[in-house]
């Protein structure tokens, strides 16, 4: 199994952090429209009747076509989209916010269009904010450690990024039996058809297990070789301490689907395979709406 991906961030400096955060979060839902604008050669044609639909990057990325392998369809049904977006607050003399994305698997064939669509989405958000709020956004790619490497406008994006490997993360990450989970954007996990209002590690872990497995099956080289049933059962034994995760509604959003779990908790009792898998999953967000910025989170070894 392997799954290649790239992580890119666009940083904006602001003196009005709440207003900019609101604008960036709202802009995420229009990313698909901006991607279509970037790549479409027939803007006046509906996608369903377009003569160029066969080789269209927008169709390739957003069609969510089922696998020809019936076993993959049985296990995973409809695939997730091959990217995830997020907004992350920073710090400094002036506050920085980043809009970032992770581009996954065969979607990397259209990396230049993803880069252009990300910039278009950021500029759309900035246009709704006060003119004094931001300088010109800077774009970076991130390596395994999260260190940034600036992407120059004079160099093709495909030559400037660092390719990350899912199998390298699973194979080379040092296991830890404990970790701190920090959820930075609303995490929506379904329990009996309803949004969970309390954090449950097993529910979170199983959701990530399904998400990583599906992404690898559809956009990588095959299934992750894991004892899924055993890991799922073991997740019930992981203890949660210092649980500061609460069900929260973002104060700057009126949309109900922006509510979710936010905060931090310590997870103790992870088995050897759990931490590497959780680390891989952290690149792709978690829960419902993960593609468009929900469930963005990070992990720290305790």
C-alpha atoms as an extended CHARMM CRD file, in Angstrom:
* protein
*
       302  EXT
         1         1  UNK       CA              0.0000000000        0.0000000000        0.0000000000  PROA      1               0.0000000000
         2         2  UNK       CA              1.1110000000        3.5680000000       -0.6630000000  PROA      2               0.0000000000
         3         3  UNK       CA             -0.6090000000        6.9170000000       -0.8910000000  PROA      3               0.0000000000
         4         4  UNK       CA              1.2650000000        9.9900000000       -2.1040000000  PROA      4               0.0000000000
         5         5  UNK       CA              0.1310000000       13.4810000000       -1.1840000000  PROA      5               0.0000000000
         6         6  UNK       CA              1.3080000000       17.0880000000       -1.0060000000  PROA      6               0.0000000000
         7         7  UNK       CA              0.5160000000       19.7550000000        1.5860000000  PROA      7               0.0000000000
         8         8  UNK       CA              0.3860000000       23.4470000000        0.6200000000  PROA      8               0.0000000000
         9         9  UNK       CA             -0.4320000000       26.5160000000        2.7430000000  PROA      9               0.0000000000
        10        10  UNK       CA             -1.2120000000       30.1140000000        1.8620000000  PROA      10              0.0000000000
        11        11  UNK       CA             -0.4360000000       32.5430000000        4.7070000000  PROA      11              0.0000000000
        12        12  UNK       CA             -2.1250000000       35.9180000000        5.2410000000  PROA      12              0.0000000000
        13        13  UNK       CA             -1.1000000000       38.5110000000        7.8450000000  PROA      13              0.0000000000
        14        14  UNK       CA             -3.9080000000       40.4340000000        9.4800000000  PROA      14              0.0000000000
        15        15  UNK       CA             -4.7100000000       43.0290000000       12.1160000000  PROA      15              0.0000000000
        16        16  UNK       CA             -8.3220000000       41.8050000000       12.2550000000  PROA      16              0.0000000000
        17        17  UNK       CA             -7.9980000000       38.0590000000       13.0100000000  PROA      17              0.0000000000
        18        18  UNK       CA            -11.6510000000       37.3010000000       13.7860000000  PROA      18              0.0000000000
        19        19  UNK       CA            -12.9290000000       38.9090000000       10.5860000000  PROA      19              0.0000000000
        20        20  UNK       CA            -10.3150000000       37.1700000000        8.4500000000  PROA      20              0.0000000000
        21        21  UNK       CA            -10.9420000000       33.7800000000       10.0770000000  PROA      21              0.0000000000
        22        22  UNK       CA            -14.6370000000       34.1410000000        9.3100000000  PROA      22              0.0000000000
        23        23  UNK       CA            -13.9280000000       35.0840000000        5.6840000000  PROA      23              0.0000000000
        24        24  UNK       CA            -11.4970000000       32.1750000000        5.1790000000  PROA      24              0.0000000000
        25        25  UNK       CA            -13.8460000000       29.5860000000        6.6960000000  PROA      25              0.0000000000
        26        26  UNK       CA            -16.7410000000       30.8130000000        4.5720000000  PROA      26              0.0000000000
        27        27  UNK       CA            -14.5820000000       30.7740000000        1.4370000000  PROA      27              0.0000000000
        28        28  UNK       CA            -13.7430000000       27.0550000000        1.7890000000  PROA      28              0.0000000000
        29        29  UNK       CA            -17.1550000000       25.9790000000        0.4940000000  PROA      29              0.0000000000
        30        30  UNK       CA            -16.5280000000       27.8000000000       -2.8180000000  PROA      30              0.0000000000
        31        31  UNK       CA            -13.2540000000       25.9990000000       -3.5650000000  PROA      31              0.0000000000
        32        32  UNK       CA            -14.9510000000       23.6580000000       -6.0510000000  PROA      32              0.0000000000
        33        33  UNK       CA            -16.3510000000       26.6170000000       -7.9860000000  PROA      33              0.0000000000
        34        34  UNK       CA            -12.9310000000       28.2630000000       -8.1010000000  PROA      34              0.0000000000
        35        35  UNK       CA            -11.3120000000       25.0060000000       -9.2430000000  PROA      35              0.0000000000
        36        36  UNK       CA            -13.8440000000       24.7430000000      -12.0620000000  PROA      36              0.0000000000
        37        37  UNK       CA            -13.1680000000       28.3570000000      -13.0760000000  PROA      37              0.0000000000
        38        38  UNK       CA             -9.4380000000       27.6390000000      -13.2380000000  PROA      38              0.0000000000
        39        39  UNK       CA             -9.6330000000       24.5280000000      -15.4020000000  PROA      39              0.0000000000
        40        40  UNK       CA            -12.8390000000       24.8880000000      -17.4360000000  PROA      40              0.0000000000
        41        41  UNK       CA            -12.4470000000       25.4390000000      -21.1930000000  PROA      41              0.0000000000
        42        42  UNK       CA            -16.1990000000       25.5940000000      -21.8330000000  PROA      42              0.0000000000
        43        43  UNK       CA            -17.5710000000       27.8410000000      -19.0370000000  PROA      43              0.0000000000
        44        44  UNK       CA            -20.9180000000       28.3100000000      -20.7790000000  PROA      44              0.0000000000
        45        45  UNK       CA            -21.5670000000       24.5630000000      -21.0500000000  PROA      45              0.0000000000
        46        46  UNK       CA            -23.0790000000       22.3980000000      -18.3250000000  PROA      46              0.0000000000
        47        47  UNK       CA            -20.6550000000       19.6980000000      -17.1550000000  PROA      47              0.0000000000
        48        48  UNK       CA            -23.1220000000       16.9490000000      -18.1200000000  PROA      48              0.0000000000
        49        49  UNK       CA            -23.2250000000       18.0720000000      -21.7650000000  PROA      49              0.0000000000
        50        50  UNK       CA            -19.6440000000       19.3000000000      -22.2090000000  PROA      50              0.0000000000
        51        51  UNK       CA            -17.7570000000       17.6920000000      -25.1010000000  PROA      51              0.0000000000
        52        52  UNK       CA            -14.4980000000       17.9560000000      -23.1460000000  PROA      52              0.0000000000
        53        53  UNK       CA            -15.7660000000       16.1660000000      -20.0300000000  PROA      53              0.0000000000
        54        54  UNK       CA            -13.7670000000       12.9880000000      -20.7100000000  PROA      54              0.0000000000
        55        55  UNK       CA            -10.3850000000       14.6250000000      -20.0380000000  PROA      55              0.0000000000
        56        56  UNK       CA            -11.6120000000       17.4110000000      -17.7730000000  PROA      56              0.0000000000
        57        57  UNK       CA             -9.5820000000       17.9280000000      -14.5520000000  PROA      57              0.0000000000
        58        58  UNK       CA            -12.7090000000       19.1180000000      -12.7310000000  PROA      58              0.0000000000
        59        59  UNK       CA            -14.5380000000       15.9050000000      -13.5920000000  PROA      59              0.0000000000
        60        60  UNK       CA            -11.4920000000       13.8090000000      -12.6970000000  PROA      60              0.0000000000
        61        61  UNK       CA            -11.2990000000       15.3970000000       -9.2350000000  PROA      61              0.0000000000
        62        62  UNK       CA            -14.9590000000       15.9010000000       -8.3320000000  PROA      62              0.0000000000
        63        63  UNK       CA            -16.8240000000       13.0320000000      -10.0520000000  PROA      63              0.0000000000
        64        64  UNK       CA            -16.2520000000       10.5840000000       -7.1480000000  PROA      64              0.0000000000
        65        65  UNK       CA            -16.5820000000        7.6700000000       -9.5410000000  PROA      65              0.0000000000
        66        66  UNK       CA            -16.9620000000        4.2370000000       -8.0120000000  PROA      66              0.0000000000
        67        67  UNK       CA            -14.1350000000        1.7350000000       -8.3560000000  PROA      67              0.0000000000
        68        68  UNK       CA            -14.4620000000       -0.9950000000      -11.0160000000  PROA      68              0.0000000000
        69        69  UNK       CA            -13.4130000000       -3.4100000000       -8.2520000000  PROA      69              0.0000000000
        70        70  UNK       CA            -16.6490000000       -4.6150000000       -6.5880000000  PROA      70              0.0000000000
        71        71  UNK       CA            -14.7610000000       -5.4930000000       -3.3840000000  PROA      71              0.0000000000
        72        72  UNK       CA            -13.5940000000       -1.8680000000       -2.9500000000  PROA      72              0.0000000000
        73        73  UNK       CA            -17.1480000000       -0.6560000000       -3.5620000000  PROA      73              0.0000000000
        74        74  UNK       CA            -18.4660000000       -3.1730000000       -1.0290000000  PROA      74              0.0000000000
        75        75  UNK       CA            -16.0050000000       -2.0590000000        1.6270000000  PROA      75              0.0000000000
        76        76  UNK       CA            -15.9260000000        1.6920000000        0.9990000000  PROA      76              0.0000000000
        77        77  UNK       CA            -18.8820000000        2.5990000000       -1.2340000000  PROA      77              0.0000000000
        78        78  UNK       CA            -18.5860000000        6.1760000000       -2.5740000000  PROA      78              0.0000000000
        79        79  UNK       CA            -15.0670000000        7.6280000000       -2.2680000000  PROA      79              0.0000000000
        80        80  UNK       CA            -14.1760000000       10.8480000000       -0.5310000000  PROA      80              0.0000000000
        81        81  UNK       CA            -12.8170000000       13.6610000000       -2.6910000000  PROA      81              0.0000000000
        82        82  UNK       CA             -9.0160000000       13.4350000000       -3.2330000000  PROA      82              0.0000000000
        83        83  UNK       CA             -8.1270000000       16.5610000000       -1.2410000000  PROA      83              0.0000000000
        84        84  UNK       CA             -8.7610000000       18.2440000000        2.0840000000  PROA      84              0.0000000000
        85        85  UNK       CA             -8.8170000000       21.9300000000        3.0080000000  PROA      85              0.0000000000
        86        86  UNK       CA             -8.2470000000       23.6540000000        6.3260000000  PROA      86              0.0000000000
        87        87  UNK       CA             -7.8450000000       27.0130000000        8.0360000000  PROA      87              0.0000000000
        88        88  UNK       CA             -5.2370000000       27.4200000000       10.7650000000  PROA      88              0.0000000000
        89        89  UNK       CA             -4.5860000000       30.4060000000       13.0280000000  PROA      89              0.0000000000
        90        90  UNK       CA             -1.0110000000       31.4850000000       13.6560000000  PROA      90              0.0000000000
        91        91  UNK       CA              0.6990000000       34.0250000000       15.8660000000  PROA      91              0.0000000000
        92        92  UNK       CA              3.2770000000       36.7990000000       15.8110000000  PROA      92              0.0000000000
        93        93  UNK       CA              3.5100000000       40.5700000000       16.0240000000  PROA      93              0.0000000000
        94        94  UNK       CA              0.5700000000       40.6000000000       13.6520000000  PROA      94              0.0000000000
        95        95  UNK       CA             -1.6850000000       37.5650000000       13.6110000000  PROA      95              0.0000000000
        96        96  UNK       CA             -1.3490000000       35.1830000000       10.6650000000  PROA      96              0.0000000000
        97        97  UNK       CA             -3.9880000000       32.8290000000        9.3130000000  PROA      97              0.0000000000
        98        98  UNK       CA             -3.3620000000       30.0700000000        6.7950000000  PROA      98              0.0000000000
        99        99  UNK       CA             -5.6410000000       28.3980000000        4.3120000000  PROA      99              0.0000000000
       100       100  UNK       CA             -4.1220000000       25.0790000000        3.4030000000  PROA      100             0.0000000000
       101       101  UNK       CA             -4.8510000000       21.9720000000        1.4040000000  PROA      101             0.0000000000
       102       102  UNK       CA             -3.6390000000       18.4140000000        1.0450000000  PROA      102             0.0000000000
       103       103  UNK       CA             -3.8110000000       17.0190000000       -2.4990000000  PROA      103             0.0000000000
       104       104  UNK       CA             -4.0040000000       13.2310000000       -2.6310000000  PROA      104             0.0000000000
       105       105  UNK       CA             -3.0450000000       10.4750000000       -5.0730000000  PROA      105             0.0000000000
       106       106  UNK       CA             -3.9250000000       10.9000000000       -8.7420000000  PROA      106             0.0000000000
       107       107  UNK       CA             -5.2470000000       14.4020000000       -8.0660000000  PROA      107             0.0000000000
       108       108  UNK       CA             -1.5600000000       15.3860000000       -7.9650000000  PROA      108             0.0000000000
       109       109  UNK       CA             -1.7250000000       15.2920000000      -11.7810000000  PROA      109             0.0000000000
       110       110  UNK       CA             -3.6270000000       18.5770000000      -11.4740000000  PROA      110             0.0000000000
       111       111  UNK       CA             -1.4900000000       20.1660000000       -8.7380000000  PROA      111             0.0000000000
       112       112  UNK       CA             -1.0250000000       23.4220000000      -10.6760000000  PROA      112             0.0000000000
       113       113  UNK       CA             -4.7960000000       23.8690000000      -10.8540000000  PROA      113             0.0000000000
       114       114  UNK       CA             -5.1820000000       23.1320000000       -7.1510000000  PROA      114             0.0000000000
       115       115  UNK       CA             -2.5610000000       25.7850000000       -6.4170000000  PROA      115             0.0000000000
       116       116  UNK       CA             -4.3430000000       28.3350000000       -8.6240000000  PROA      116             0.0000000000
       117       117  UNK       CA             -7.7400000000       27.4880000000       -7.1040000000  PROA      117             0.0000000000
       118       118  UNK       CA             -6.3420000000       27.8340000000       -3.5650000000  PROA      118             0.0000000000
       119       119  UNK       CA             -5.0180000000       31.3140000000       -4.3710000000  PROA      119             0.0000000000
       120       120  UNK       CA             -8.3120000000       32.2370000000       -6.0000000000  PROA      120             0.0000000000
       121       121  UNK       CA            -10.2010000000       31.0790000000       -2.8920000000  PROA      121             0.0000000000
       122       122  UNK       CA             -7.9090000000       33.0510000000       -0.5680000000  PROA      122             0.0000000000
       123       123  UNK       CA             -8.2140000000       36.2190000000       -2.6560000000  PROA      123             0.0000000000
       124       124  UNK       CA            -11.9980000000       35.8390000000       -2.6570000000  PROA      124             0.0000000000
       125       125  UNK       CA            -11.8930000000       35.7320000000        1.1470000000  PROA      125             0.0000000000
       126       126  UNK       CA             -9.5920000000       38.7550000000        1.3240000000  PROA      126             0.0000000000
       127       127  UNK       CA            -11.9110000000       40.7590000000       -0.9110000000  PROA      127             0.0000000000
       128       128  UNK       CA            -14.6020000000       40.5280000000        1.7730000000  PROA      128             0.0000000000
       129       129  UNK       CA            -12.2280000000       41.6820000000        4.5180000000  PROA      129             0.0000000000
       130       130  UNK       CA            -10.9720000000       45.1760000000        5.3450000000  PROA      130             0.0000000000
       131       131  UNK       CA             -8.2880000000       46.3700000000        2.8820000000  PROA      131             0.0000000000
       132       132  UNK       CA             -5.8410000000       47.0590000000        5.7030000000  PROA      132             0.0000000000
       133       133  UNK       CA             -6.1060000000       43.5090000000        7.0180000000  PROA      133             0.0000000000
       134       134  UNK       CA             -3.6130000000       41.6190000000        4.8570000000  PROA      134             0.0000000000
       135       135  UNK       CA             -0.4010000000       41.8220000000        2.9620000000  PROA      135             0.0000000000
       136       136  UNK       CA              0.1740000000       39.7480000000       -0.1770000000  PROA      136             0.0000000000
       137       137  UNK       CA             -0.3170000000       36.0610000000        0.7020000000  PROA      137             0.0000000000
       138       138  UNK       CA              2.7330000000       33.7810000000        0.6940000000  PROA      138             0.0000000000
       139       139  UNK       CA              2.5140000000       30.1530000000       -0.4120000000  PROA      139             0.0000000000
       140       140  UNK       CA              4.4970000000       27.2930000000        1.1400000000  PROA      140             0.0000000000
       141       141  UNK       CA              4.7120000000       23.5320000000        0.8910000000  PROA      141             0.0000000000
       142       142  UNK       CA              5.2160000000       21.5490000000        4.0950000000  PROA      142             0.0000000000
       143       143  UNK       CA              7.4510000000       18.5630000000        4.7900000000  PROA      143             0.0000000000
       144       144  UNK       CA              6.9140000000       15.6650000000        7.2000000000  PROA      144             0.0000000000
       145       145  UNK       CA              7.9260000000       17.7460000000       10.2220000000  PROA      145             0.0000000000
       146       146  UNK       CA              5.5920000000       20.5890000000        9.2480000000  PROA      146             0.0000000000
       147       147  UNK       CA              8.4930000000       22.8600000000        8.2740000000  PROA      147             0.0000000000
       148       148  UNK       CA              7.6400000000       25.3310000000        5.5220000000  PROA      148             0.0000000000
       149       149  UNK       CA              9.3600000000       25.7760000000        2.1770000000  PROA      149             0.0000000000
       150       150  UNK       CA              8.3150000000       28.8050000000        0.1490000000  PROA      150             0.0000000000
       151       151  UNK       CA              6.9180000000       28.1970000000       -3.3300000000  PROA      151             0.0000000000
       152       152  UNK       CA              8.2520000000       30.7430000000       -5.7810000000  PROA      152             0.0000000000
       153       153  UNK       CA              5.9230000000       32.1670000000       -8.4100000000  PROA      153             0.0000000000
       154       154  UNK       CA              8.7490000000       31.7770000000      -10.9490000000  PROA      154             0.0000000000
       155       155  UNK       CA              8.9260000000       27.9900000000      -10.5360000000  PROA      155             0.0000000000
       156       156  UNK       CA              6.2680000000       25.4510000000      -11.6000000000  PROA      156             0.0000000000
       157       157  UNK       CA              4.4100000000       24.2030000000       -8.5190000000  PROA      157             0.0000000000
       158       158  UNK       CA              5.0420000000       20.5650000000       -9.3880000000  PROA      158             0.0000000000
       159       159  UNK       CA              8.8070000000       21.2270000000       -9.1680000000  PROA      159             0.0000000000
       160       160  UNK       CA              8.5810000000       23.1220000000       -5.8640000000  PROA      160             0.0000000000
       161       161  UNK       CA              6.6190000000       20.7750000000       -3.6170000000  PROA      161             0.0000000000
       162       162  UNK       CA              7.6910000000       17.9220000000       -1.3560000000  PROA      162             0.0000000000
       163       163  UNK       CA              5.9710000000       14.6050000000       -2.0270000000  PROA      163             0.0000000000
       164       164  UNK       CA              4.8300000000       12.8540000000        1.1500000000  PROA      164             0.0000000000
       165       165  UNK       CA              4.1760000000        9.1140000000        1.4080000000  PROA      165             0.0000000000
       166       166  UNK       CA              1.5090000000        7.4100000000        3.4890000000  PROA      166             0.0000000000
       167       167  UNK       CA              3.4950000000        4.1830000000        3.6890000000  PROA      167             0.0000000000
       168       168  UNK       CA              6.5600000000        6.0940000000        4.9540000000  PROA      168             0.0000000000
       169       169  UNK       CA              4.4520000000        7.6090000000        7.7430000000  PROA      169             0.0000000000
       170       170  UNK       CA              3.0030000000        4.2370000000        8.7660000000  PROA      170             0.0000000000
       171       171  UNK       CA              6.3740000000        2.4850000000        8.5530000000  PROA      171             0.0000000000
       172       172  UNK       CA              8.7380000000        5.1030000000       10.0060000000  PROA      172             0.0000000000
       173       173  UNK       CA              6.6900000000        6.8360000000       12.7020000000  PROA      173             0.0000000000
       174       174  UNK       CA              7.9180000000        5.8710000000       16.1710000000  PROA      174             0.0000000000
       175       175  UNK       CA              4.9060000000        4.4040000000       18.0070000000  PROA      175             0.0000000000
       176       176  UNK       CA              3.6680000000        6.0980000000       21.1550000000  PROA      176             0.0000000000
       177       177  UNK       CA              1.1700000000        4.7820000000       23.6810000000  PROA      177             0.0000000000
       178       178  UNK       CA             -0.0890000000        8.2900000000       24.4580000000  PROA      178             0.0000000000
       179       179  UNK       CA             -0.8260000000       11.4790000000       22.5290000000  PROA      179             0.0000000000
       180       180  UNK       CA             -2.5100000000       14.8350000000       22.8910000000  PROA      180             0.0000000000
       181       181  UNK       CA             -5.2130000000       15.5040000000       20.3070000000  PROA      181             0.0000000000
       182       182  UNK       CA             -5.9350000000       19.1440000000       19.4560000000  PROA      182             0.0000000000
       183       183  UNK       CA             -9.0580000000       19.7490000000       17.3370000000  PROA      183             0.0000000000
       184       184  UNK       CA             -8.8990000000       23.1910000000       15.7100000000  PROA      184             0.0000000000
       185       185  UNK       CA            -12.0100000000       23.2310000000       13.5290000000  PROA      185             0.0000000000
       186       186  UNK       CA            -15.4150000000       21.6920000000       14.3210000000  PROA      186             0.0000000000
       187       187  UNK       CA            -15.2820000000       17.8950000000       14.2440000000  PROA      187             0.0000000000
       188       188  UNK       CA            -18.6010000000       16.2790000000       13.3180000000  PROA      188             0.0000000000
       189       189  UNK       CA            -18.8090000000       12.5910000000       14.1750000000  PROA      189             0.0000000000
       190       190  UNK       CA            -22.0900000000       10.7580000000       13.6700000000  PROA      190             0.0000000000
       191       191  UNK       CA            -23.4460000000        8.5070000000       16.4080000000  PROA      191             0.0000000000
       192       192  UNK       CA            -26.7460000000        6.7590000000       15.6410000000  PROA      192             0.0000000000
       193       193  UNK       CA            -27.3460000000        9.2900000000       12.8650000000  PROA      193             0.0000000000
       194       194  UNK       CA            -26.7690000000       12.3680000000       15.0450000000  PROA      194             0.0000000000
       195       195  UNK       CA            -23.7590000000       14.6210000000       15.6510000000  PROA      195             0.0000000000
       196       196  UNK       CA            -21.8290000000       13.4610000000       18.7250000000  PROA      196             0.0000000000
       197       197  UNK       CA            -21.8120000000       16.1290000000       21.4180000000  PROA      197             0.0000000000
       198       198  UNK       CA            -19.1050000000       14.4180000000       23.4850000000  PROA      198             0.0000000000
       199       199  UNK       CA            -15.7210000000       13.1120000000       22.3870000000  PROA      199             0.0000000000
       200       200  UNK       CA            -15.3400000000        9.3420000000       22.2740000000  PROA      200             0.0000000000
       201       201  UNK       CA            -11.9300000000        8.0320000000       21.2110000000  PROA      201             0.0000000000
       202       202  UNK       CA            -13.2030000000        4.7750000000       19.7250000000  PROA      202             0.0000000000
       203       203  UNK       CA            -15.7240000000        6.5870000000       17.5160000000  PROA      203             0.0000000000
       204       204  UNK       CA            -13.0260000000        9.0190000000       16.3710000000  PROA      204             0.0000000000
       205       205  UNK       CA            -10.4640000000        6.2690000000       15.7140000000  PROA      205             0.0000000000
       206       206  UNK       CA            -12.8660000000        4.0780000000       13.7400000000  PROA      206             0.0000000000
       207       207  UNK       CA            -13.8470000000        7.0720000000       11.6200000000  PROA      207             0.0000000000
       208       208  UNK       CA            -10.1800000000        7.7380000000       10.8260000000  PROA      208             0.0000000000
       209       209  UNK       CA             -9.5430000000        4.0640000000       10.1500000000  PROA      209             0.0000000000
       210       210  UNK       CA            -12.3390000000        4.0560000000        7.5570000000  PROA      210             0.0000000000
       211       211  UNK       CA            -11.2280000000        7.3710000000        6.0050000000  PROA      211             0.0000000000
       212       212  UNK       CA             -7.5590000000        6.3860000000        5.6030000000  PROA      212             0.0000000000
       213       213  UNK       CA             -8.4800000000        2.9550000000        4.2830000000  PROA      213             0.0000000000
       214       214  UNK       CA            -10.8900000000        4.3960000000        1.7130000000  PROA      214             0.0000000000
       215       215  UNK       CA             -8.4270000000        7.0350000000        0.4780000000  PROA      215             0.0000000000
       216       216  UNK       CA             -5.7100000000        4.4050000000        0.0760000000  PROA      216             0.0000000000
       217       217  UNK       CA             -8.0290000000        2.0310000000       -1.7710000000  PROA      217             0.0000000000
       218       218  UNK       CA             -9.3560000000        4.6520000000       -4.2070000000  PROA      218             0.0000000000
       219       219  UNK       CA             -6.3690000000        6.9520000000       -4.6970000000  PROA      219             0.0000000000
       220       220  UNK       CA             -3.3750000000        4.9060000000       -3.5800000000  PROA      220             0.0000000000
       221       221  UNK       CA             -1.9630000000        1.5300000000       -4.4980000000  PROA      221             0.0000000000
       222       222  UNK       CA             -4.3530000000       -0.5540000000       -2.4150000000  PROA      222             0.0000000000
       223       223  UNK       CA             -5.6430000000       -1.3560000000        1.0490000000  PROA      223             0.0000000000
       224       224  UNK       CA             -3.6260000000       -0.7090000000        4.1930000000  PROA      224             0.0000000000
       225       225  UNK       CA             -2.5250000000       -4.0620000000        5.6050000000  PROA      225             0.0000000000
       226       226  UNK       CA             -3.9730000000       -3.8440000000        9.1060000000  PROA      226             0.0000000000
       227       227  UNK       CA             -6.0440000000       -5.9440000000       11.4740000000  PROA      227             0.0000000000
       228       228  UNK       CA             -9.0850000000       -3.6740000000       11.1750000000  PROA      228             0.0000000000
       229       229  UNK       CA            -11.3360000000       -5.7070000000       13.4830000000  PROA      229             0.0000000000
       230       230  UNK       CA             -8.6060000000       -6.0260000000       16.1110000000  PROA      230             0.0000000000
       231       231  UNK       CA             -7.7260000000       -2.3130000000       16.0510000000  PROA      231             0.0000000000
       232       232  UNK       CA            -11.3750000000       -1.3630000000       16.2170000000  PROA      232             0.0000000000
       233       233  UNK       CA            -11.8520000000       -3.5400000000       19.2910000000  PROA      233             0.0000000000
       234       234  UNK       CA             -8.6580000000       -2.2580000000       20.9360000000  PROA      234             0.0000000000
       235       235  UNK       CA             -9.7590000000        1.3550000000       20.4980000000  PROA      235             0.0000000000
       236       236  UNK       CA            -12.4470000000        0.7760000000       23.1540000000  PROA      236             0.0000000000
       237       237  UNK       CA             -9.6660000000        0.3790000000       25.7430000000  PROA      237             0.0000000000
       238       238  UNK       CA             -7.9490000000        3.7250000000       25.0550000000  PROA      238             0.0000000000
       239       239  UNK       CA             -8.4610000000        6.0880000000       28.0020000000  PROA      239             0.0000000000
       240       240  UNK       CA             -9.0890000000        9.8280000000       27.6200000000  PROA      240             0.0000000000
       241       241  UNK       CA             -7.7800000000       12.2880000000       30.2310000000  PROA      241             0.0000000000
       242       242  UNK       CA             -7.8450000000       16.0700000000       30.5740000000  PROA      242             0.0000000000
       243       243  UNK       CA            -10.7560000000       16.1040000000       28.1670000000  PROA      243             0.0000000000
       244       244  UNK       CA            -11.3190000000       19.7320000000       27.1890000000  PROA      244             0.0000000000
       245       245  UNK       CA            -13.2010000000       18.9190000000       23.9940000000  PROA      245             0.0000000000
       246       246  UNK       CA            -16.6370000000       20.4890000000       23.8980000000  PROA      246             0.0000000000
       247       247  UNK       CA            -19.4160000000       20.8020000000       21.3550000000  PROA      247             0.0000000000
       248       248  UNK       CA            -19.0730000000       24.3630000000       20.1000000000  PROA      248             0.0000000000
       249       249  UNK       CA            -20.5850000000       26.6700000000       17.5310000000  PROA      249             0.0000000000
       250       250  UNK       CA            -18.1120000000       28.9980000000       15.8290000000  PROA      250             0.0000000000
       251       251  UNK       CA            -19.1070000000       32.5050000000       16.9510000000  PROA      251             0.0000000000
       252       252  UNK       CA            -18.5950000000       34.0940000000       13.5400000000  PROA      252             0.0000000000
       253       253  UNK       CA            -20.6940000000       31.5850000000       11.5830000000  PROA      253             0.0000000000
       254       254  UNK       CA            -24.4900000000       31.3840000000       11.4080000000  PROA      254             0.0000000000
       255       255  UNK       CA            -24.4200000000       27.9880000000        9.7090000000  PROA      255             0.0000000000
       256       256  UNK       CA            -25.5160000000       25.0500000000       11.8840000000  PROA      256             0.0000000000
       257       257  UNK       CA            -23.1330000000       22.6770000000       10.1360000000  PROA      257             0.0000000000
       258       258  UNK       CA            -20.2050000000       24.6850000000       11.4740000000  PROA      258             0.0000000000
       259       259  UNK       CA            -20.9180000000       23.3520000000       14.9740000000  PROA      259             0.0000000000
       260       260  UNK       CA            -18.8530000000       20.4640000000       16.2620000000  PROA      260             0.0000000000
       261       261  UNK       CA            -16.2690000000       19.2120000000       18.7370000000  PROA      261             0.0000000000
       262       262  UNK       CA            -13.3880000000       21.5800000000       19.5070000000  PROA      262             0.0000000000
       263       263  UNK       CA            -10.5740000000       21.4890000000       22.0490000000  PROA      263             0.0000000000
       264       264  UNK       CA             -7.9100000000       19.0970000000       23.3260000000  PROA      264             0.0000000000
       265       265  UNK       CA             -7.6670000000       15.7700000000       25.1210000000  PROA      265             0.0000000000
       266       266  UNK       CA             -4.9870000000       13.2540000000       26.1070000000  PROA      266             0.0000000000
       267       267  UNK       CA             -5.3670000000        9.7150000000       24.7660000000  PROA      267             0.0000000000
       268       268  UNK       CA             -3.5070000000        7.0060000000       26.7110000000  PROA      268             0.0000000000
       269       269  UNK       CA             -3.2430000000        3.3110000000       25.9120000000  PROA      269             0.0000000000
       270       270  UNK       CA             -2.6320000000        3.4690000000       22.1510000000  PROA      270             0.0000000000
       271       271  UNK       CA             -1.4110000000        0.2310000000       20.6150000000  PROA      271             0.0000000000
       272       272  UNK       CA              1.6490000000        0.1010000000       18.3620000000  PROA      272             0.0000000000
       273       273  UNK       CA             -0.2640000000        0.6580000000       15.1030000000  PROA      273             0.0000000000
       274       274  UNK       CA             -2.6710000000        3.3250000000       16.3730000000  PROA      274             0.0000000000
       275       275  UNK       CA             -0.4140000000        6.3850000000       16.6180000000  PROA      275             0.0000000000
       276       276  UNK       CA              1.0740000000        6.0770000000       13.0690000000  PROA      276             0.0000000000
       277       277  UNK       CA             -2.4290000000        5.6020000000       11.6570000000  PROA      277             0.0000000000
       278       278  UNK       CA             -3.7710000000        8.6000000000       13.5880000000  PROA      278             0.0000000000
       279       279  UNK       CA             -0.8110000000       10.6620000000       12.3970000000  PROA      279             0.0000000000
       280       280  UNK       CA             -1.5570000000        9.7480000000        8.7690000000  PROA      280             0.0000000000
       281       281  UNK       CA             -5.2290000000       10.5770000000        9.2790000000  PROA      281             0.0000000000
       282       282  UNK       CA             -4.3760000000       13.9960000000       10.7030000000  PROA      282             0.0000000000
       283       283  UNK       CA             -3.2750000000       15.1010000000        7.2220000000  PROA      283             0.0000000000
       284       284  UNK       CA             -6.7700000000       14.4750000000        5.8680000000  PROA      284             0.0000000000
       285       285  UNK       CA             -8.9530000000       16.0320000000        8.6190000000  PROA      285             0.0000000000
       286       286  UNK       CA            -11.7140000000       13.9250000000       10.1920000000  PROA      286             0.0000000000
       287       287  UNK       CA            -15.4550000000       13.3930000000       10.3440000000  PROA      287             0.0000000000
       288       288  UNK       CA            -18.2650000000       14.7670000000        8.2290000000  PROA      288             0.0000000000
       289       289  UNK       CA            -17.2320000000       17.6900000000        6.0120000000  PROA      289             0.0000000000
       290       290  UNK       CA            -13.5260000000       16.8410000000        6.3590000000  PROA      290             0.0000000000
       291       291  UNK       CA            -12.8200000000       17.7250000000        2.7290000000  PROA      291             0.0000000000
       292       292  UNK       CA            -13.9380000000       21.3200000000        3.2030000000  PROA      292             0.0000000000
       293       293  UNK       CA            -12.2390000000       22.1740000000        6.4680000000  PROA      293             0.0000000000
       294       294  UNK       CA            -14.1360000000       20.3940000000        9.2400000000  PROA      294             0.0000000000
       295       295  UNK       CA            -12.2520000000       18.2180000000       11.7190000000  PROA      295             0.0000000000
       296       296  UNK       CA             -8.8020000000       19.7660000000       11.2140000000  PROA      296             0.0000000000
       297       297  UNK       CA             -6.6070000000       18.4780000000       14.0420000000  PROA      297             0.0000000000
       298       298  UNK       CA             -3.0310000000       17.8200000000       15.1500000000  PROA      298             0.0000000000
       299       299  UNK       CA             -1.3330000000       15.2100000000       17.3420000000  PROA      299             0.0000000000
       300       300  UNK       CA              1.4490000000       15.6110000000       19.8900000000  PROA      300             0.0000000000
       301       301  UNK       CA              3.3680000000       12.8300000000       21.6360000000  PROA      301             0.0000000000
       302       302  UNK       CA              3.0060000000       13.0500000000       25.4350000000  PROA      302             0.0000000000
